[in-house]
């Protein structure tokens, strides 16, 4: 075989395998892009709803962390520490809220590092939020309505002598202490203020 024959063979092999290699490389790049988008989506939800710690969307985002950040043990460890504070009933106090906020901020900072945004987003940025009074009041009213509805349903079940399904007792929530989200560093007002 001459050099020309080898060049023709190499060209033929390249023509056959080039699309396969391109698809393989494209698949790898797409997988990395999709993983980053999923991480950014969770981060955006956690940031966007940091003033609404009881929102369903926030809970869903938190519950996706272990799957989306499966290859990032630092984020998953920060999530484990934050989850431990969320589940600790001894932290249902002002001091406990501060501890939970610290653990939440640590989680967000780990996510920022994972996304390689540490030079662009600081801890101070994570503390800053805007929460107009009407949003806080709306959240408070929804909680009051929920408590009222639950009490009505439990009374109705008792009246019909139907056992109440297991769950946290309604007395566990004191309506006078329903959380009206006001994280540290937030701007709360009538909606006319500018974010800090």
C-alpha positions as CSV (number, residue, x, y, z in Angstrom):
1,X,0.0,0.0,0.0
2,X,1.2,3.4,-0.9
3,X,0.8,6.6,1.1
4,X,-2.1,7.6,-1.1
5,X,-3.9,4.4,-0.3
6,X,-3.4,5.0,3.5
7,X,-4.7,8.6,3.1
8,X,-7.8,7.4,1.3
9,X,-8.5,4.8,4.0
10,X,-8.0,7.3,6.7
11,X,-10.3,9.8,4.9
12,X,-12.9,7.0,4.5
13,X,-12.7,6.1,8.2
14,X,-12.9,9.8,9.2
15,X,-15.9,10.3,7.0
16,X,-17.7,7.3,8.5
17,X,-16.8,8.1,12.2
18,X,-16.8,11.9,12.2
19,X,-20.6,12.1,12.7
20,X,-20.5,9.5,15.4
21,X,-17.8,11.4,17.2
22,X,-19.6,14.7,16.7
23,X,-22.8,13.2,18.2
24,X,-20.9,11.8,21.1
25,X,-19.1,15.1,21.9
26,X,-22.4,17.0,21.3
27,X,-24.2,14.6,23.8
28,X,-21.5,15.2,26.4
29,X,-21.8,19.0,25.9
30,X,-25.6,18.8,26.0
31,X,-25.5,16.8,29.3
32,X,-23.2,19.4,30.9
33,X,-25.5,22.2,29.7
34,X,-28.6,20.5,31.0
35,X,-27.0,19.8,34.4
36,X,-26.0,23.4,34.7
37,X,-29.5,24.6,33.7
38,X,-31.0,22.3,36.4
39,X,-28.6,23.7,39.0
40,X,-29.3,27.3,38.0
41,X,-33.0,26.6,38.1
42,X,-32.8,25.3,41.7
43,X,-30.6,28.3,42.7
44,X,-33.0,30.7,41.1
45,X,-35.9,29.2,42.9
46,X,-34.1,29.3,46.3
47,X,-33.1,32.9,45.7
48,X,-36.4,34.0,44.3
49,X,-38.4,32.5,47.2
50,X,-36.0,33.2,50.1
51,X,-38.6,35.6,51.5
52,X,-41.3,32.8,51.3
53,X,-39.8,29.9,53.4
54,X,-43.2,28.1,53.4
55,X,-43.8,28.1,49.6
56,X,-44.4,24.8,47.9
57,X,-42.0,25.7,45.0
58,X,-39.2,26.3,47.5
59,X,-39.8,22.9,49.2
60,X,-39.8,21.2,45.8
61,X,-36.5,22.9,44.9
62,X,-34.9,21.9,48.2
63,X,-36.0,18.3,47.7
64,X,-34.3,18.2,44.3
65,X,-30.9,19.2,45.6
66,X,-29.6,15.6,46.2
67,X,-30.5,14.6,42.7
68,X,-29.4,17.7,40.8
69,X,-26.2,18.1,42.8
70,X,-25.5,14.4,43.0
71,X,-21.8,15.0,42.0
72,X,-21.3,17.9,44.4
73,X,-20.8,16.6,48.0
74,X,-20.2,20.1,49.4
75,X,-23.6,21.2,48.3
76,X,-25.3,18.0,49.6
77,X,-23.5,18.3,52.9
78,X,-24.7,21.9,53.3
79,X,-28.2,20.8,52.4
80,X,-28.0,18.1,55.1
81,X,-27.0,20.6,57.7
82,X,-29.7,23.0,56.7
83,X,-32.3,20.2,56.7
84,X,-31.3,19.2,60.2
85,X,-32.0,22.7,61.4
86,X,-35.4,22.7,59.6
87,X,-36.4,19.5,61.3
88,X,-35.1,20.5,64.8
89,X,-38.2,21.6,66.8
90,X,-35.9,23.1,69.4
91,X,-35.0,25.8,66.9
92,X,-38.6,27.2,66.8
93,X,-37.5,30.5,68.3
94,X,-35.8,33.7,67.3
95,X,-32.3,32.2,67.9
96,X,-33.3,29.1,66.0
97,X,-34.5,31.2,63.1
98,X,-31.1,32.9,63.1
99,X,-29.4,29.5,63.1
100,X,-31.6,28.3,60.2
101,X,-30.8,31.4,58.2
102,X,-27.1,30.8,58.7
103,X,-27.4,27.2,57.4
104,X,-29.6,28.4,54.5
105,X,-27.0,31.0,53.6
106,X,-24.2,28.3,53.8
107,X,-26.2,26.1,51.4
108,X,-26.7,29.0,49.0
109,X,-23.0,29.9,49.1
110,X,-22.0,26.2,48.4
111,X,-24.4,26.3,45.4
112,X,-22.8,29.6,44.2
113,X,-19.4,27.9,44.5
114,X,-20.6,24.9,42.6
115,X,-21.9,27.1,39.8
116,X,-18.6,29.0,39.8
117,X,-20.3,32.3,40.6
118,X,-18.4,33.0,43.8
119,X,-16.6,36.1,42.3
120,X,-20.0,37.5,41.2
121,X,-22.4,36.7,44.1
122,X,-21.4,37.4,47.7
123,X,-23.0,36.5,51.1
124,X,-24.3,40.1,51.3
125,X,-26.1,39.5,47.9
126,X,-27.8,36.5,49.3
127,X,-29.0,38.4,52.3
128,X,-30.6,41.1,50.3
129,X,-34.2,40.7,49.4
130,X,-37.3,42.8,48.8
131,X,-40.6,42.0,50.5
132,X,-43.4,44.6,50.3
133,X,-45.9,44.6,53.1
134,X,-48.7,43.4,50.9
135,X,-46.8,40.2,50.0
136,X,-46.1,39.5,53.7
137,X,-49.7,40.2,54.6
138,X,-50.9,37.9,51.8
139,X,-48.7,35.1,53.1
140,X,-50.0,35.7,56.6
141,X,-53.7,35.7,55.5
142,X,-53.1,32.4,53.5
143,X,-51.8,30.8,56.7
144,X,-54.7,32.1,58.8
145,X,-57.2,30.7,56.2
146,X,-55.4,27.4,56.1
147,X,-55.5,27.1,59.9
148,X,-59.2,28.0,59.9
149,X,-60.0,25.5,57.1
150,X,-58.1,22.8,58.9
151,X,-59.9,23.5,62.2
152,X,-63.2,23.4,60.4
153,X,-62.4,20.1,58.7
154,X,-61.2,18.5,61.9
155,X,-64.4,19.6,63.7
156,X,-66.5,18.2,60.9
157,X,-64.7,14.9,61.1
158,X,-65.2,14.8,64.9
159,X,-68.9,15.6,64.5
160,X,-69.2,12.7,62.1
161,X,-67.1,10.5,64.4
162,X,-64.5,9.9,61.8
163,X,-61.0,9.7,63.1
164,X,-58.7,12.5,62.1
165,X,-55.9,11.3,59.9
166,X,-52.4,11.5,61.5
167,X,-50.6,14.8,61.1
168,X,-49.3,17.6,63.2
169,X,-51.8,18.9,65.7
170,X,-53.4,22.2,64.8
171,X,-52.4,23.5,68.2
172,X,-48.8,23.3,67.1
173,X,-49.3,26.5,65.2
174,X,-50.1,29.5,67.3
175,X,-52.0,32.0,65.0
176,X,-50.4,34.9,66.7
177,X,-46.9,33.6,65.8
178,X,-47.6,32.6,62.2
179,X,-44.4,33.4,60.3
180,X,-44.6,36.5,58.3
181,X,-41.3,36.2,56.4
182,X,-38.9,39.0,57.0
183,X,-35.3,37.6,56.5
184,X,-32.4,39.6,57.8
185,X,-31.4,42.3,55.4
186,X,-34.8,42.5,53.7
187,X,-36.6,45.6,52.7
188,X,-40.1,45.5,54.0
189,X,-42.7,48.1,53.2
190,X,-45.6,49.2,51.2
191,X,-44.1,48.3,47.8
192,X,-42.7,51.8,47.1
193,X,-39.2,51.2,48.6
194,X,-36.3,50.2,46.5
195,X,-34.4,47.0,47.3
196,X,-31.3,47.5,49.5
